[in-house]
Amino acid sequence: MTPLASSSSTRSTAVARWRHQHSPLGRELDSLADVISFGVGPAALGFAAGLQGGWDIVILCYFVCCGVSRLARFNVTAEQLTNDSGKVPYF
């Protein structure tokens, strides 16, 4: 699941750059897809693999929350660092 999500994210980024178009909605949908693919997906796999105890569920939820907070921090930081062309010089 994660390799498929990674390749899909790379392809959607390439298409957006090729078309020279971006939108706030597209950025947020990409972020949502990243959280589901790289946060919820691995946590669901861990749950399916047997991490179903009380502490296991707490750790899996913490993993997802860390992914969400990291992505939110990136989105806010990237918005602040955007230059006149609409691009972030690094990241």
N, CA, C and O of each residue as an XYZ file, in Angstrom:
364
protein
N       0.822     -1.188      0.000
C       0.000      0.000      0.000
C       0.868      1.254      0.000
O       0.598      2.192     -0.751
N       1.899      1.281      0.827
C       2.750      2.459      0.918
C       3.515      2.721     -0.384
O       3.589      3.877     -0.801
N       4.088      1.707     -1.048
C       4.742      1.987     -2.337
C       3.767      2.517     -3.392
O       4.132      3.387     -4.183
N       2.545      2.011     -3.414
C       1.544      2.504     -4.353
C       1.192      3.961     -4.044
O       1.068      4.783     -4.952
N       1.034      4.268     -2.769
C       0.728      5.651     -2.373
C       1.869      6.592     -2.721
O       1.639      7.717     -3.166
N       3.080      6.141     -2.523
C       4.242      6.958     -2.839
C       4.337      7.239     -4.337
O       4.597      8.372     -4.742
N       4.130      6.223     -5.149
C       4.201      6.439     -6.595
C       3.042      7.311     -7.081
O       3.227      8.124     -7.987
N       1.866      7.158     -6.503
C       0.730      8.007     -6.877
C       0.984      9.461     -6.513
O       0.669     10.366     -7.286
N       1.551      9.680     -5.341
C       1.872     11.043     -4.917
C       2.913     11.669     -5.835
O       2.811     12.844     -6.187
N       3.904     10.891     -6.216
C       4.943     11.394     -7.114
C       4.363     11.736     -8.477
O       4.707     12.765     -9.059
N       3.487     10.884     -8.988
C       2.879     11.147    -10.290
C       1.970     12.366    -10.256
O       1.978     13.161    -11.196
N       1.182     12.533     -9.189
C       0.291     13.700     -9.124
C       1.090     14.992     -9.017
O       0.696     16.017     -9.574
N       2.212     14.947     -8.303
C       3.080     16.119     -8.223
C       3.678     16.439     -9.587
O       3.763     17.605     -9.976
N       4.087     15.418    -10.303
C       4.668     15.627    -11.633
C       3.643     16.229    -12.595
O       3.979     17.112    -13.384
N       2.411     15.763    -12.535
C       1.364     16.307    -13.404
C       1.090     17.770    -13.056
O       0.938     18.598    -13.954
N       1.026     18.092    -11.784
C       0.783     19.482    -11.374
C       1.917     20.392    -11.837
O       1.670     21.512    -12.285
N       3.139     19.925    -11.733
C       4.276     20.741    -12.189
C       4.292     20.859    -13.711
O       4.622     21.918    -14.246
N       3.945     19.801    -14.400
C       3.920     19.810    -15.850
C       2.875     20.806    -16.365
O       3.114     21.524    -17.336
N       1.715     20.838    -15.701
C       0.642     21.736    -16.112
C       0.828     23.153    -15.580
O       0.087     24.059    -15.961
N       1.807     23.352    -14.706
C       2.071     24.655    -14.091
C       0.835     25.192    -13.378
O       0.534     26.384    -13.447
N       0.125     24.300    -12.693
C      -1.067     24.694    -11.950
C      -1.014     24.089    -10.568
O      -0.549     22.966    -10.377
N      -1.498     24.852     -9.606
C      -1.650     24.352     -8.250
C      -2.803     25.099     -7.603
O      -3.162     26.198     -8.025
N      -3.365     24.505     -6.595
C      -4.471     25.153     -5.889
C      -4.412     24.772     -4.418
O      -3.846     23.736     -4.066
N      -4.984     25.590     -3.569
C      -5.027     25.238     -2.150
C      -5.797     23.931     -1.910
O      -5.430     23.145     -1.037
N      -6.849     23.707     -2.675
C      -7.609     22.461     -2.520
C      -6.750     21.257     -2.872
O      -6.777     20.250     -2.166
N      -5.990     21.349     -3.952
C      -5.115     20.254     -4.344
C      -4.068     19.968     -3.289
O      -3.768     18.808     -3.006
N      -3.503     21.027     -2.698
C      -2.501     20.848     -1.647
C      -3.098     20.152     -0.428
O      -2.467     19.274      0.161
N      -4.310     20.541     -0.050
C      -4.946     19.923      1.112
C      -5.358     18.485      0.829
O      -5.236     17.623      1.699
N      -5.840     18.220     -0.374
C      -6.191     16.832     -0.724
C      -4.954     15.950     -0.766
O      -5.008     14.785     -0.372
N      -3.843     16.495     -1.240
C      -2.592     15.745     -1.236
C      -2.165     15.441      0.196
O      -1.695     14.342      0.487
N      -2.327     16.410      1.084
C      -1.983     16.191      2.490
C      -2.875     15.125      3.118
O      -2.401     14.278      3.875
N      -4.163     15.171      2.803
C      -5.077     14.160      3.333
C      -4.703     12.770      2.825
O      -4.719     11.801      3.584
N      -4.367     12.677      1.542
C      -3.955     11.384      0.985
C      -2.674     10.891      1.648
O      -2.524      9.693      1.893
N      -1.744     11.809      1.943
C      -0.507     11.411      2.617
C      -0.780     10.885      4.017
O      -0.178      9.895      4.431
N      -1.675     11.531      4.751
C      -1.994     11.069      6.106
C      -2.622      9.681      6.063
O      -2.291      8.815      6.873
N      -3.518      9.479      5.123
C      -4.171      8.168      5.030
C      -3.166      7.103      4.596
O      -3.138      6.006      5.155
N      -2.341      7.428      3.601
C      -1.418      6.432      3.058
C      -0.267      6.101      3.986
O       0.091      4.934      4.147
N       0.320      7.133      4.605
C       1.536      6.927      5.384
C       1.314      6.972      6.886
O       2.258      6.769      7.650
N       0.082      7.236      7.332
C      -0.222      7.237      8.755
C      -1.247      6.174      9.108
O      -0.973      5.255      9.881
N      -2.430      6.315      8.527
C      -3.523      5.382      8.836
C      -3.246      3.999      8.244
O      -3.521      2.984      8.882
N      -2.703      3.960      7.026
C      -2.418      2.669      6.379
C      -1.485      1.785      7.186
O      -1.834      0.640      7.474
N      -0.297      2.281      7.565
C       0.587      1.449      8.386
C      -0.012      1.089      9.743
O       0.214     -0.009     10.251
N      -0.776      2.012     10.330
C      -1.410      1.697     11.612
C      -2.451      0.587     11.436
O      -2.568     -0.298     12.283
N      -3.196      0.636     10.350
C      -4.175     -0.425     10.082
C      -3.479     -1.762      9.842
O      -3.958     -2.807     10.283
N      -2.345     -1.722      9.140
C      -1.593     -2.963      8.940
C      -1.075     -3.509     10.269
O      -1.105     -4.718     10.498
N      -0.605     -2.630     11.137
C      -0.159     -3.058     12.466
C      -1.291     -3.676     13.259
O      -1.103     -4.689     13.932
N      -2.470     -3.069     13.183
C      -3.637     -3.613     13.878
C      -4.007     -4.982     13.324
O      -4.312     -5.907     14.076
N      -3.977     -5.102     11.988
C      -4.312     -6.384     11.359
C      -3.266     -7.450     11.649
O      -3.573     -8.642     11.651
N      -2.024     -7.020     11.893
C      -0.950     -7.969     12.177
C      -0.967     -8.461     13.616
O      -0.192     -9.347     13.976
N      -1.842     -7.896     14.446
C      -1.966     -8.411     15.801
C      -1.729     -7.402     16.902
O      -1.805     -7.755     18.079
N      -1.447     -6.175     16.564
C      -1.273     -5.152     17.598
C      -2.656     -4.663     18.034
O      -3.099     -3.584     17.640
N      -3.331     -5.476     18.856
C      -4.717     -5.188     19.208
C      -4.932     -5.024     20.696
O      -6.070     -4.916     21.151
N      -3.849     -5.005     21.463
C      -3.980     -4.787     22.893
C      -4.240     -3.322     23.196
O      -4.203     -2.479     22.300
N      -4.501     -3.024     24.450
C      -4.791     -1.655     24.859
C      -3.657     -0.694     24.558
O      -3.871      0.356     23.953
N      -2.440     -1.052     24.983
C      -1.279     -0.192     24.736
C      -0.914     -0.155     23.261
O      -0.433      0.861     22.759
N      -1.145     -1.267     22.568
C      -0.870     -1.294     21.135
C      -1.726     -0.267     20.393
O      -1.232      0.449     19.522
N      -2.992     -0.204     20.739
C      -3.899      0.751     20.089
C      -3.500      2.180     20.424
O      -3.579      3.063     19.570
N      -3.075      2.413     21.657
C      -2.605      3.751     22.039
C      -1.388      4.144     21.193
O      -1.303      5.269     20.701
N      -0.461      3.219     21.030
C       0.743      3.502     20.245
C       0.397      3.728     18.774
O       0.957      4.624     18.143
N      -0.515      2.932     18.220
C      -0.913      3.123     16.824
C      -1.607      4.470     16.623
O      -1.367      5.150     15.625
N      -2.462      4.854     17.562
C      -3.116      6.164     17.479
C      -2.093      7.292     17.609
O      -2.197      8.310     16.925
N      -1.111      7.110     18.482
C      -0.051      8.100     18.634
C       0.742      8.238     17.336
O       1.107      9.347     16.946
N       1.007      7.125     16.672
C       1.710      7.135     15.387
C       0.946      7.976     14.366
O       1.539      8.806     13.677
N      -0.362      7.765     14.266
C      -1.178      8.537     13.325
C      -1.194     10.014     13.707
O      -1.086     10.876     12.835
N      -1.325     10.315     14.988
C      -1.337     11.717     15.443
C      -0.012     12.409     15.158
O       0.002     13.587     14.803
N       1.084     11.708     15.304
C       2.396     12.286     14.972
C       2.478     12.605     13.486
O       3.006     13.651     13.108
N       1.970     11.729     12.649
C       1.970     11.991     11.214
C       1.114     13.192     10.851
O       1.501     14.008     10.014
N      -0.047     13.300     11.480
C      -0.933     14.441     11.215
C      -0.287     15.742     11.668
O      -0.314     16.730     10.934
N       0.292     15.757     12.861
C       0.900     16.988     13.373
C       2.130     17.382     12.555
O       2.363     18.571     12.336
N       2.907     16.425     12.106
C       4.071     16.727     11.281
C       3.646     17.330      9.952
O       4.259     18.288      9.480
N       2.608     16.780      9.348
C       2.122     17.300      8.083
C       1.508     18.687      8.247
O       1.703     19.554      7.396
N       0.774     18.902      9.323
C       0.198     20.223      9.578
C       1.301     21.257      9.771
O       1.205     22.375      9.263
N       2.340     20.887     10.498
C       3.468     21.802     10.704
C       4.154     22.119      9.385
O       4.520     23.268      9.136
N       4.331     21.118      8.544
C       4.930     21.345      7.237
C       4.089     22.305      6.401
O       4.625     23.227      5.787
N       2.769     22.091      6.374
C       1.892     22.939      5.569
C       1.944     24.393      6.022
O       1.983     25.301      5.192
N       1.944     24.617      7.323
C       2.003     25.990      7.844
C       3.367     26.605      7.549
O       3.447     27.756      7.120
N       4.429     25.856      7.772
C       5.775     26.364      7.528
C       5.986     26.637      6.039
O       6.559     27.665      5.678
N       5.535     25.744      5.181
C       5.698     25.926      3.743
C       4.932     27.156      3.269
O       5.403     27.871      2.384
N       3.776     27.409      3.835
C       2.995     28.579      3.454
C       3.712     29.867      3.854
O       3.656     30.861      3.129
N       4.377     29.853      4.989
C       5.113     31.033      5.443
C       6.378     31.259      4.626
O       6.801     32.403      4.457
N       6.991     30.192      4.117
C       8.244     30.309      3.387
C       8.073     30.500      1.884
O       9.061     30.637      1.162
N       6.847     30.510      1.414
C       6.590     30.636     -0.012
C       7.075     31.990     -0.510
O       6.802     33.024      0.100
N       7.807     31.970     -1.638
C       8.291     33.222     -2.203
C       7.291     33.766     -3.219
O       6.177     33.252     -3.315
N       7.663     34.789     -3.974
C       6.754     35.440     -4.906
C       6.256     34.532     -6.021
O       5.162     34.741     -6.544
N       7.035     33.540     -6.387
C       6.628     32.635     -7.463
C       5.649     31.564     -6.977
O       5.132     30.788     -7.781
N       5.395     31.518     -5.679
C       4.491     30.511     -5.143
C       5.164     29.223     -4.771
O       4.499     28.245     -4.428
N       6.512     29.206     -4.834
C       7.257     27.993     -4.530
C       8.056     28.181     -3.251
O       8.447     29.293     -2.899
N       8.286     27.086     -2.574
C       9.134     27.088     -1.389
C      10.554     26.825     -1.855
O      10.789     25.841     -2.557
N      11.520     27.681     -1.485
C      12.880     27.495     -1.996
C      13.537     26.188     -1.551
O      14.439     25.697     -2.230
N      13.116     25.629     -0.451
C      13.638     24.341     -0.005
C      12.558     23.588      0.716
O      11.564     24.180      1.138
N      12.731     22.302      0.866
C      11.859     21.309      1.504
C      11.762     20.141      0.603
O      11.078     19.169      0.924
